[in-house]
């Protein structure tokens, strides 16, 4: 179901489905947004893991993520601060 909603079969806007973005962590290395930044994130799949092995936060169950993707009919690049870059 998620694959049917992805742009070009692999891309999505994290802000639109309510999951944390990755670019904030990258700013540590680049000093902030650059011309190479873009608003897309790549979906690579699900992993079956238990919460005790995670270092960071979790964002809920897979069903919730699938439901958020199903709400998307068109990706809105303007939701990302990198849209105007």
C-alpha positions in Angstrom: 0.0 0.0 0.0 2.8 2.4 0.8 4.6 1.7 -2.5 1.5 2.8 -4.4 1.8 6.2 -2.8 5.5 6.9 -3.2 6.8 9.4 -5.8 8.8 7.6 -8.5 8.2 4.4 -6.5 10.5 5.4 -3.6 10.2 9.0 -2.4 8.0 10.8 0.1 7.7 14.0 2.1 8.3 13.2 5.8 6.5 16.3 7.0 3.4 15.2 5.2 3.1 11.9 7.0 4.2 13.2 10.4 7.5 11.4 10.8 10.8 13.1 11.8 12.9 14.3 9.0 16.6 13.4 8.5 17.9 16.7 7.4 18.2 18.2 10.9 20.9 15.7 11.7 22.8 16.5 8.5 23.0 20.2 9.4 25.6 19.3 11.9 27.9 18.4 9.0 26.9 21.2 6.5 26.2 24.1 8.9 22.6 24.3 7.7 20.7 24.0 4.4 22.7 23.9 1.2 21.8 24.0 -2.5 22.1 20.2 -2.6 19.3 19.7 0.0 15.8 18.6 -1.2 12.5 17.8 0.4 12.3 14.1 -0.4 13.0 11.1 1.8 13.5 7.6 0.5 11.4 4.7 1.7 13.4 1.5 1.9 11.0 -0.8 3.8 10.0 -2.2 7.2 12.1 -4.1 9.7 10.8 -6.5 12.3 12.6 -5.4 15.5 11.8 -5.1 19.2 11.9 -1.8 20.9 14.6 -2.9 23.3 17.2 -2.7 20.5 16.3 0.8 19.3 18.5 3.7 20.3 16.0 6.4 19.3 12.3 7.0 19.5 9.7 4.9 17.7 6.7 6.5 15.8 4.0 3.9 16.3 2.9 0.8 14.6 3.2 0.0 10.9 -0.6 0.2 10.5 -0.5 3.9 11.5 2.2 4.6 9.0 0.3 2.9 6.3 -2.8 4.9 7.2 -0.8 8.2 6.9 0.5 7.2 3.4 -3.0 6.2 2.3 -4.2 9.8 3.1 -1.8 11.2 0.5 -3.1 11.8 -3.0 -0.3 14.2 -4.0 3.0 15.1 -2.3 3.2 18.7 -1.1 6.8 19.8 -1.4 6.0 23.2 0.2 5.7 21.5 3.6 9.5 21.1 3.7 11.9 24.0 4.4 13.9 22.8 1.5 11.2 23.4 -1.0 12.4 26.9 -1.9 16.1 26.0 -2.0 
